[in-house]
Amino acid sequence: MNINLKLIIIVFFYIFFNSCKTSSSHPNIILILTDDQGWTDSSVRMIEDREDSRSDFYETPNMERLAKEGMVFSSAYAPAPVCTPTRYSILYGKTPTKLKHTTLKDWHATPAENEISLPKMIKSANPNYKTAHFGKWHIRPQSLTPDVVGYDVSDGPTGNFEGDWVSNGVLNSKEDPKRTFGISKRACEFVEKQVVNDSPFFMQVSYYAVHVQNYALESTKEKYRNKKPGNKSVPRDFEMPPPPLNEGIVSYAAMLEDLDTGFGMILDKLDELGISENTYVIFTSDNGGGFRGNNPLKMGKADLWEGGIRVPTIIKGPKVIPGEYCNVPIVGWDFYPTISELIGNKNIISSLHDGGSLISVFENGNNGKVNRNTESLIFHYPWFSGEPESAIRLGDYKLIRNIDTGKTWLFDVVKDIEEVNDLSDTMPLKEIELEKILTNYLEKHDAENVMDFRKKRRKIIVETAIPAEEDRLQKIKRELKSLKGKKKNDLEIKLKKTEKYLNWLKSQIIFIDERSKLHL
């Protein structure tokens, strides 16, 4: 063989071998976080042999595409039943309990300087990684911005407002409802730039959809107006004019499909750039949904029954078996150690982190195992304006405890995902076991107390909120005396809204006082 040809072949295989080695050791990672997407809010079955684990009306072809290329996790949980603590938990790889950020309030949140964020962990392990966050941030405190936690590129410290508004009184463009397509476009541009620069990347894309308000492209809404109704539909959904905002299934279904289309833009870009085989895509939701219910799951957002925390989750990537279903329970705080291992981080994740790497289940499905520093999945939601709850899942069993009343329920959530067969009386030892583990964890980490929240909440309402609304009410009444016509009608509407809000604030004081008696 010609010596030059030999040299060319040797060089070719050297480059090929090293490029393969580089790509496998430095995968790209994309975390897609949707907002309030319920477990059955897609056209993908979340349990392989259960038709009722998907919607018969919503269409999400790109989620279906991801499911074929990746693994569907049937027992995946959000860290919390509402968005802010979930986002905080994913960012730091710990339970909301440990971070003292269990509700929408951040009154006790662990100072950020005591934590190593996900993007900072990635960069400390491999400075070549570029990091980005696009879409809804909504993490408290407000000083904790994307750049502070280590993101190279972001949309800034956004909240729910940006999902609907450009500025006060100015809605987002009708061509980009919920900013879904703009977010996807920026994400694609970031990915393209990293490929040009030959940089591995981590990118979190946090969509505003499908959080209220329900906005979608008119063309997508028209499609659903003409579609055969599903089992969650009612005749009023398809009448014209449509039902008011957030009441019509047509606008919700269209918003969900627009979300899926935007997500599909990112999948298309990965294929176009030839990096799909070396990119992990994690698709999940920040908490359960609740639009027209979560059947077969019970309850929804802001609740620790399955409907509030079990979320649609699909993952694809180099080590993930494609087209598989996995029943091993996973949770949002598992992503931190998983990503750490995927990027080859040689620093051992601290035992203070609760989660475990998911690579074993990526490679082995139901035969894999997640070895966590905290074996149980612990949930704590001491919500002061509703039903405060704590919950634990260990193996097949889940226990829920109402913090006010102390009542507990025990379920086998593998055989009974509907949570209808309470096993407390028939399995008292299991109930005692789980409640003890739950109590010990909450006490060890000085979990946030619902009565602390209520005391602060009561003080704010009595000393600030009610006086402010009463002043506003008197001001409106004075203005009404000198007005006529449309301006008077508009002000009368404002008066009714103010009175309604004032009555609600007063009802909150009554609620707090009544619930407080249960803790005497």
TORLOMAR-873840 format. One record per residue: x, y, z of N, C-alpha, C in turn. Coordinates in steps of 0.2 Angstrom, whole numbers, plus 2048, in hexadecimal, padded with zeros to 3 digits. Example, Ala and Ser with C-alpha at 12.3 -4.5 7.8 and 13.67 -1.06 7.14 Angstrom:
2
8427E482783E7EA8278427F0827/8407F58238447FB824840800827/
END
This chain:
520
8047FA800800800800804806800/80280B7FC8068117FC807815803/80D81780480E81980B80A82080D/80882480780482A8087FD82880A/7FB8228077F48208087F481D80F/7F98198117F98178187F881D81D/7FC82281C7FC8278207F682B821/7F282B81B7EC82F81B7E782A81F/7E782481E7E381F8227E4820829/7EA82082B7EC8208327E9827835/7EA82C8327E88338347E0833834/7DD83082F7D683082F7D382C835/7D68268377D382283D7D5826843/7DB8298437DD82D84A7D883284B/7D68368467D183C8467CA839848/7C88338457C28318467C182E84D/7C782A84F7C78288567C682D85B/7CA83285A7CA83885F7C483C85F/7C183D8597BB8408597B583D85D/7B583685C7B083285F7B1832867/7B88328697B98328707B7839873/7B883E86F7B68458717AF845872/7AB84386D7A484486D7A1840872/7A383A8747A08368797A2838880/7A783C8817A983E8877A7845888/7A58498837A284F88479B850880/79684D88379084D88078D854881/78885687C78485C87D77E85A881/77B85E88577585D88A770862889/76A86188876586688775F86388C/75D86889175886789575286B893/74D86889174686B88F74286B895/74087189873B87189E73587589B/72F87189B7298748997268778A0/72187B89F71D87E8A571687B8A6/7158788AB70E8758AD70C8708A8/71086C8A570E8678A070C8618A4/70685F8A47038598A87068538A5/70584D8A97088478A77058448A0/6FF84589F6FB8438996FA848894/6FE84E8956FD85489070285388A/70184D88770584C88170284687D/70484487770283F873706839874/70B83987970F83387B70C830881/70C82988070A82588670F82688B/70E82789171382889771482189A/70F81D89971081589B70E811895/71380D89371280A88D70C80688B/7098038907037FF88F6FC802892/6FD8098936F780D8956F5812890/6F081188D6ED8168886EB81C88B/6E981C8926E78228956EC826898/6F38248976F88288996FB82D894/6F682E88F6F883388A6F1837888/6F283C8846EB8408826E983D87C/6E283D87B6DF83B8756DE841870/6E08478726DE84D86F6E485186D/6E98528726EF8568706F385286C/6F78568686FC853863703856864/70785186670E85386771384F863/71485085D71884B85971F84B85A/72285185D72985185E72A84D865/72584D86972684986F72684286D/722840869721839866728837863/72B83C85F73183B85C73783A861/73783E86673C83D86C73B83686F/73583487073382E87373682886F/736828869738823864740823865/74382986574A82986574D82886C/74982987174B82987874782487D/74782688374482288873F82688C/73982388D733826890734824898/73482889C7348278A372D8278A6/72A8218A87238218AA7228248B1/7278238B57278258BC72C82B8BE/72B8318BA72F8368BB72C83C8BF/72F83F8C372C8448C873084A8C7/72C8508C872F8568C97318578D0/73685B8D273885C8D973285F8DD/72E8638DA7288668DE7228678D9/71C8688DC7168698D97158708D6/71A8748D771A87B8D372187D8D1/7218828CD7278838C872D8858CC/72D88A8D073388D8D37378888D7/7358858DB7398808DF73C87A8DA/7388788D573B8738D17418768CD/74087C8CA74687F8C774C8808CB/74B8828D17508838D675387C8D8/74F8778D87528708DA75686D8D4/75486E8CE75886C8C875E86F8C8/75E8768C976487A8C976A8788CE/7688758D476C8738D976D86C8DB/7688688D87698618D976785E8E0/7638628E37618608EA7598618EA/75685E8EF74F85F8F074D8668F2/7478688F174586F8F374586F8FB/7448698FE74486990574B86B908/75086890575786A907759871905/75787390075887A8FD75487F901/74F87D90574A881908747886903/7448838FE7418878F973B8828F6/7368818FA73187C8F972B87E8F6/72A8858F67248888F372688E8EE/7218918EC7228978E872689D8EB/72689D8F27298A28F673089F8F7/7358A48F873C8A38F973E8A6900/73A8A690573B8A990B7418A690F/74289F90E74889C91174D89990D/74D89A906751897901758897903/75C892902763891904767896900/76B89A90276F89F8FF77389C8F9/77289F8F377589C8ED77D89B8EE/78089F8F278789F8F27898988F6/7858958F978688E8FC7858898F7/78388A8F17828848ED7868858E6/78787F8E378A87F8DC78587E8D7/7848828D377E8828CE78087D8C9/77B87A8C577C8768C07818788BA/78087E8B87858818B378C8828B5/78D8848BC7938858BF79787E8C0/7938798C27968728C27988708BC/7948718B679786F8B079D8728AE/79D8798AF7A387C8AD7A987B8B1/7A88798B77AE8778BB7B18718B9/7AC86C8B77AF8668B57B28668AE/7AF86A8A97B286B8A37B18728A0/7B68778A17B587E89F7B387F897/7B48798937B287A88C7AB87A88B/7A787889079F87888F79D87F88F/79888188A79588788A78E88688D/78B88B89178488989477F88F892/77988D89177489289076D890893/76A89589476389489775E899893/75989689075489A88C74D89988F/74989E88F74289E8917418A0898/73D89D89C73A89F8A274089D8A8/7428A18AB7478A08B174389F8B7/7408A48BA73B8A48C073E8A18C6/7448A28C77488A08CD7488A68D2/7478A48D97488A98DE74E8A78E2/7518AC8E57508B38E57528B78DF/74F8BD8DE7508C08D77578C28D6/75C8C28DB7638C38D97668BD8D6/7638B78D67658B18D47648B08CC/7678B48C87668B48C176A8AF8BD/7688AE8B776C8A98B37738AA8B3/7768B08B277D8B18B17808B08B8/77D8B28BD7808B18C47818A98C5/77C8A58C377D89E8C478289A8BF/78489E8BA78989B8B678789A8AE/78189D8AC78089C8A57838A18A1/78689F89B78A8A38977858A8893/77F8A589177A8A888D7738A7890/76F8AC8907688AB8937638B0891/75D8AF8927588B48917578B9897/75B8B889C75B8BC8A27568B98A7/7558BC8AD7518BA8B37498BB8B1/7478B78AC7408B88AA73B8B48AF/7358B68AF7308B28B372A8B18AF/7248B08B271E8AE8AE71C8B48A9/71D8BA8AB71B8C08A871D8C08A0/7238BE89F7268BE8987238B9894/71F8B489771C8AF8937168B188F/7138B789270D8BA88F70E8C188C/7138C588F7138CC88E71A8CE88B/71A8D38877208D78857218DC88B/71C8E088D71C8E58927158E5895/7148E989A70D8EA89D7088EC897/7038E88966FE8E98916FF8E888A/7068E58897078E38827098DC882/7048D887E7058D187E70B8CF879/70E8C987A7138C687570F8C686E/7148C68697128C586270D8BF861/7088C085D7048BA85C7078B5857/70D8B78557118B28517168AE855/7168B085B71A8AD8607178AC867/7118A986770E8A986E7128A5873/7128A78797168A487E71D8A487D/71F8A88787268A987672A8A2874/72689D87372889687172D89686C/72B89986673089986073689D861/7358A386473B8A78657408A386A/73E8A086F74289C87374689786F/74289386B74588E86774A890862/74889685F74D89985B75489B85E/75389E8647598A086775D89A869/75A89486B75D88E86D76188B867/75D88B86276188885C76788C85A/76689385A76C89785977289685D/77089586477689386877988D867/77588786577888186377C88185D/77A88585877E886852784889853/78488E85778B89285979088D85D/78D88986179288486479587F860/79187D85B79387885679987B852/79888285079D88584C7A3886850/7A28878567A888885B7AB88285E/7A887C85C7AA87685E7AA875866/7A58788697A487887079E874873/7A086F87779A86C87A79687087E/78F86F87F78B874883786870887/78387488C77D87289077987888F/77287688D76D87C88C76787A88F/76487E89375D87D896758881892/75387F89074E88288C748882890/74688789474088789873A88B895/73588789273088A88E72B88D893/72789289172289589571B891895/71B88E88F71588A88E716883892/710881895709882893706886899/70A88A89D70788E8A270289389F/6FD8948A46F88998A16FC8A08A1/6FA8A489C6F48A48986F58A0892/6EF89E88F6F089988A6F089C883/6F689D8806F68A187A6F989C875/6F789C86E6FA8988696F889B862/6FC89885D6FB89B8566F489A854/6F189E8516EA89E84E6E989884A/6EE8968466EE8918416EE88A845/6F188A84B6F188384F6EB883852/6E88888556E18888586DC886853/6DC88884D6D78868486D787F847/6DD87C8476DE8758466DA87184B/6DA8738526D78708576D0871857/6CE8778556C68798546C3874850/6C687184B6C486C8466C5865847/6C886484D6CA85D84F6C5859853/6C48538526C084F8566C184F85D/6BC8518616BD8528696C084C86C/6C484D8716C78488756C384787C/6C58428806C18418866C184688B/6C684B88A6C685188F6C285788C/6BF8568866BC85C8836B585C885/6B28628846AB8638856A886787F/6A286787D6A086A8776A1872877/6A187587D6A387C87D6A987E87A/6AE87987B6B587B8786B587C871/6B187A86D6B187B8666AC880863/6A98848686A48898666A888F864/6A58938606A789A85F6A289F861/6A48A58656AB8A68676AE8A086C/6B48A086C6B789A8716B689C878/6B789787C6B68998846BB89E886/6BA8A188C6BF8A688E6C68A388F/6CB8A788F6D28A58906D38A0896/6D789B8946D88968996D389189B/6CD8928976C888D8986C7888892/6C988A88C6C88868866CE882885/6CC87B8836D18768826D487787B/6D187B8766D487C8706DA880871/6DA8868746E088A8756E6886879/6E488287E6E987E8816EC87987D/6E88768796EB8708756F0874870/6EE87986D6F287D8686F887F86B/6F88828716FE88487570387F876/700879878704873879707871872/70487186D70786F86670C874864/70B87A86571087F86371687E867/71587C86E71B87B87271F87586F/71B87086D71E86A86A72286C863/71F87085F72287385972987685B/72887B86072E87E86273487A864/73287586873787086A73A86C864/73586A85F73886785973D86B855/73C871856741875852748874855/74987385B75087185E75286A85C/74D86585C74F85E85A75185F852/74E86384E750863847757866846/75886B84B75F86E84A76486984C/76386585176886085376985B84D/76485984A76585584476885983E/76785F83D76A863838771864839/77386583F77A86684077E85F841/77B85A84177E853842780852849/77D85584E78085385577A850859/77584D85677084A85A77284485D/77784085A77983A85D77E83B863/78084186478484386A78184886E/77B84886E77784D87277284A877/77284B87D76C84988176784E881/76184C88175B85088175784E887/75685288C75185089274B854891/74585189173F85589073B853896/73985989A7358588A073185E8A2/72D85D8A77288638A972A8658B0/72986C8B272B86E8B872686C8BE/72086A8BC71B8678C17158648BD/7118618C070B85E8BD7068638BA/7028618B66FD8668B36F68668B7/6F18678B36EB8678B76E586A8B2/6E786B8AC6E186D8A76DD8688A6/6D68688A86D18638A76D385D8AB/6D785D8B06D98578B46DF8548B1/6E284F8B56E884B8B36E68448B3/6E08428B26DE83B8B26E38378AD/6E68318AF6E382D8B56E782F8BC/6EB8348BC6EE8378C26E983B8C6/6EA83B8CC6E683F8D16E98468D2/6E584B8D26E78528D46EB8558CE/6EF85A8D06F385E8CB6F88638CE/6F98688CA6FE86C8CD6FD86F8D4/7028708D87028728DE6FF86D8E3/7008678E26FE8618E670385B8E5/7048588EB7098528EA70684B8E9/70084B8E76FD8458E47008458DD/70083F8DA70383D8D47028438CE/6FC8458CE6FB84A8C96FF8518C9/7018528CF7058588D070C8588CF/70F8518D07168518CF71984C8CA/7158478C87178428C37168468BC/71C8468B871C84A8B271F8478AC/71D8498A671F8468A072684789F/72A84189E73184289E73483D899/73883F89473B83B88E74283D88E/74683988D74E83A88C751836887/75583988375883687D76083887E/76483487B76B83587B76F82F87A/77683087977A82B87777A82487B/77982588277881F88677181D887/76C82088476581F88676381A881/76081488475C80F87F75781287C/75681287575181687174A812872/74581587273E81287173C80E877/73F80F87D73E80B88373980F888/73680B88C73380E89273680C898/73781089D73A80F8A37368118A9/73580C8AE73080D8B473480F8BA/73B80F8B973F8118BF73D8188C1/73B8198C773A8208C97408258C9/73F82B8C67448308C57418368C7/74583B8C97438428CB7488478C9/74584D8C97498538C67508548C9/7518538CF7578548D275C84E8D0/75A8498CC75F8448CA7638478C4/76084C8C176484F8BB76B8528BC/76C8558C27728578C47788528C4/77784D8C877C8488C777D8448C1/7778438BD7778408B777B8448B2/77A84B8B277E84F8AD78584F8AF/78784F8B678E84F8B87918498B5/78E8438B679183D8B379283D8AB/78D83F8A878D8408A179384489E/7948498A179A84D89F7A184B8A1/7A18468A57A78438A77AA8478AD/7A684A8B17A884D8B77AC8488BC/7B284A8BE7B68458C27B58478C9/7B284D8CB7B084F8D27AA84B8D4/7AB8478DA7A58448DC7A08488DF/79A8478DD79484B8DF79384A8E6/7928508EA7928508F178C84C8F3/78D8498F97878458FC7818498FE/7838508FE77D8558FF7788558FA/77A8528F47758528EE77184C8EF/76B84D8EE7668478EF7658428E9/7678448E37658408DE76B83B8DC/7698378D776E8328D476E8338CD/7748308CA7748308C276F82B8BF/76D82D8B97688298B676B8258B0/7728258B07758218AA77481A8AA/7738178B07728108B076B80E8AD/7668128AF75F8118AB75F8138A4/7638188A276481A89B766814897/76B81089A76E80A89776A804897/76780389D7647FD89F75C7FD8A0/75980389F7528038A07508018A7/74B7FD8A77487FA8AE74D7F68B2/7527F48AE7577F08B275D7F48B5/75C7FB8B47618008B775F8028BE/7648058C17628088C876580F8C9/7618138CC7638198CE7668198D5/76C81A8D676F81A8DD76F8218E0/76B8238E476A82A8E776D82A8EE/7708308EF7728328F676C8328FB/7668348F87608338FC75C82F8F8/75B8288FB7588238F77508258F5/74D8288FA7468298F97458308F5/73F8308F273E8378EF73983A8F4/73C8408F67388448FC73684A8F9/72F84B8FA72C8518F87298558FE/72985C8FE727860903724866900/71D86790271A86D8FF716870904/71987490971587790E71187D90C/70C87D907709882904704885909/70588C90B70188F9106FA89190E/6F88919076F28939056ED88D903/6F08879046EC8819026ED87B906/6EE8759036EF86F9076F786E907/6FA86F90D70186E90D70286790E/70786490A70885D90A71085B90A/71185590C71885290B71784B908/71C84990471B84290172283F901/7218389007278348FF72682E8FA/72A82D8F672A8278F27308238F3/72F81D8F47348188F57328118F2/73680F8ED7348098E972D80A8E6/7298058E77228068E471D80A8E8/71F80C8EE71A80F8F371B8178F4/71681A8F57168218F67118238FC/71482790071082990670F831905/70983390670783A90670583C90D/70784291070584491670284B916/6FC84C9186FA8539196FD85691F/70085C91E70485F924700862929/6FA8649276F586792C6F2862930/6EF85D92D6EB8589316EF852933/6F58519306F984B9326F684592E/6F184592B6EE83F9276F383D922/6F48369216F883391C6F582E918/6F782D9126F582990D6FB82590A/6FA81E9096FF81A9066FC817900/7008178FB6FE8148F47048108F1/70280B8EE7078078E970680B8E2/70B8108E170A8148DB70C8108D4/70E80A8D570F8068CF7098038CD/7068008D16FF7FC8D06F98018D0/6FA8078D36F480B8D46F78138D3/6F88148CD6FA81B8CC6F58208CD/6EE81E8CD6E98228CE6E88248D6/6EC8218DA6EC8228E16E58228E4/6E281C8E36DB81B8E66DA8168EB/6DF8128EB6DF80C8F06E480E8F6/6E28118FB6E68139016E880C905/6EE80B9066F18059096F2806910/6F180C9136F380D91A6F080891F/6EA80691E6E88019236EA7FA922/6EC7F891C6EE7F191A6F67F191A/6F97F691A7017F691A7037FB91F/7017FA9267037FF92B70B80092C/70E7FA92B7167FA92C7197FE927/7177FE92171980191B71880991C/71280A91E710811920715814925/71681192A71A81393072181492D/72480F92972B81092672C816922/72781791D72881D91972782491D/72282492172182A92572782C929/72A82792C73082893073682B92C/73782892673C82A92173B83191F/73583391E73383991C73483E921/73183D92773284192D73984292F/73D83D92F74583E93074884392B/74684292574A84692074884D921/74184F92273F856923742859929/74285592E74585793574D859934/75085493175785593075985B92C/75585D927757863923752869925/74F86892B74C86E92D747871928/74386D92673E86E92073A874922/73887891D73487E91E72D87C921/72B88092572587F92971F883927/71A880926714883923711889927/71288892E71088D932714894932/71B89393171F89893071D89C92A/71B89992471989C91E7128A0920/70E89D9247078A09257088A6929/70C8A692E70D8AC9327108B292E/7158B092A7178B69257128B8921/70E8B391E7098B59197038B991D/7018B79236FC8BB9266FE8C2928/7058C392A7078C992B7078CE925/7098CB91F7098CF9197028D1917/6FD8CC9176F68CE9166F38D391A/6F48D29216F18D79256F48DE925/6FB8DE9256FE8E49266FF8E891F/6FF8E49197018E89136FB8E790E/6FA8E090C6F58DF9076EE8E2908/6EB8E090E6E48E390F6E48EA90F/6E88EE9136E88F59136E98F890C/6ED8F59086EE8F89016E88F78FD/6E48F18FD6DE8F08F96D98F48FC/6D88F59026D38FA9056D4901903/6DA9039036DC90A9006DA90B8F9/6DB9058F56DA9058EE6D29058ED/6CF9028F16C79018F06C49088F2/6C790C8F76C49128F86C59178F3/6CB9178F06CD91B8EA6C991A8E4/6C79148E36C39128DD6BC9158DE/6B99148E46B39178E66B291E8E5/6B89228E76B89298E76B792B8DF/6BB9288DB6BC9298D46B59288D1/6B29238D36AB9218D06A69268D0/6A692A8D56A19308D66A29358D1/6A79368CE6A893B8C96A89398C2/6A79328C06A892F8BA6A192D8B7/6A192D8B069B92A8AD69D9268A7/6989238A469A91F89D69F91989E/6A39188996A79128986AC91289E/6AF9188A06B49198A56B19168AC/6AB9188AD6A89168B36A790F8B3/6A590C8AD6A49048AD6AA9018AE/6B09038AB6B69008AC6B89008B3/6B79068B66B99078BD6B59028C2/6AE9018C06AA8FD8C46AC8F68C4/6AF8F48BE6B28ED8BD6B88EC8C2/6BC8F28C26C28F28C66C08F18CD/6BB8F58CF6B88F58D66B68EE8D8/6B38EA8D46B18E38D56B78DF8D6/6BC8DF8D26C28DB8D26C58DD8D9/6C68E38DB6C98E58E16C68E28E7/6BF8E38E76BB8E08EC6BC8D88ED/6BC8D58E76BD8CE8E76C38CC8EA/6C98D08E86CF8CE8EA6D08CF8F2/6CD8D58F46CD8D78FB6C98D18FF/6C48CF8FD6C08C99006C48C3901/6C88C28FB6CC8BC8FB6D28BC900/6D58C29016DA8C39066D78C290D/6D18C490E6CE8C39156CD8BC916/6CB8B99116CA8B19116D08AE913/6D68B09106DC8AD9126DE8AE919/6DC8B391C6DD8B49236D98AF927/6D38AE9256CF8A99286D18A2928/6D48A09216D789A9206DD899924/6E189D9246E789D9286E689C930/6E18A09326DF89F9396DC89893B/6D88969376D588F9386DA88A937/6DE88A9326E48859326E9885937/6EA88B93A6EF88C93F6EC888946/6E68879476E388494D6E587D94D/6E787A9476E88739466F0871948/6F38779496FA87694B6FC878953/6F687A9566F787C95D6F9876962/
END
